[in-house]
Amino acid sequence: MSKSKSLWLVTAAYVVAIGVGAGWLYAGPSTGWLLLDTFLADILATLVIFVFSRIYRNSSFYDAYWSVIPPLLLIYWWSVSAPAIDQLRCWLVAIVVVLWAIRLTANWIYGFPGLHHEDWRYPMFKERAGRWEFFADLGAIHLIPTIQVFIGMIPVYVAVTRPESGVTWLMWLAFVIGLAAVALELVADTQMHRFVRDRQPGAAMDRGLWGWSRHPNYFGEFSFWLALALFGIAAAPSDWWWLIIGAVLILAMFLGASIPMMEERSVERRPQYRDVIDRVPRFVPRPPRKAVR
């Protein structure tokens, strides 16, 4: 299937999914809790994407969900919040989330070859699950990431629904960190795309930001979710201990799962990557170590 046809099909799937979620919020039974209502709508939308994934035998239908849904959650929460909410805080967090969503979705579109391709991790998960493949697809590939992102968005819910003015300096710090995170990811992605376009067979990336961190894109992504946590803490400082949970979960996923899988695959495909591991810091950017001669 061509890339253009695939994108139209994925877009249609998301229109249906968002329509089902919106329909639930509009006409479905209310729990009386805005956060829980939107969580249920999010799960229903995820199940729609899962159905498309099963029909077309490609779980990469879900790939764009990570960046498409968060700004919609923010807009909905903001739209139903009380007029007394700190509008400046709402605008600042909205700018960060929308810029992040545009960048990440655009990067996915740029690298998406079409539905003849599936993210290499998904078949691995399904194969390892054996007869439980259906549940691995539903849980590990679809529902767990949705839940993780929703937890990461809870500080945004607090930021756009709490009437208190909160801690102003922390709000601005969150804004700066959020913009810096999006900029870092954009630069890292651009550098990687250029490297992939021009690289020699077997070459390993260690240029630009990738010479200071083996995974600057993941560091930028974690920094974005940390910024969201800080927005929530700025609105409700006494709740810091649970508003940070989403960012911690993202960090645990990167350090405990995503990065180890990526590095194992990189070493298998490009033995030169072992030299990168020896010299370049794993996560937090800093000057690389000198090569041992």
QUIUR-V294145 format. One line per field, one symbol per residue. ss: DSSP state (a for helix, b for strand, c for the rest). Layout:
# QUIUR-V294145
ss: ???
This chain:
# QUIUR-V294145
ss: ccaaaaaaaaaaaaaaaaaaaaaaaaaccccccaaaaaaaaaaaaaaaaaaaaaacccaaaaccaaaaaaaaaaaaaaacccccccaaaaaaaaaaaaaaaaaaaaaaaaaccccccccaaaaaaaaaaaaaaaaaaaaaaaaaaaaaaaaaaaaaaaaaaccccccaaaaaaaaaaaaaaaaaaaaaaaaaaaaaaacccccccccaaaaccccaaaaaaaaaaaaaaaaaaaacaaaaaaacaaaaaaaaaaaaaaaaaaaaaaaaacccaaaaaaacccccccccccccc
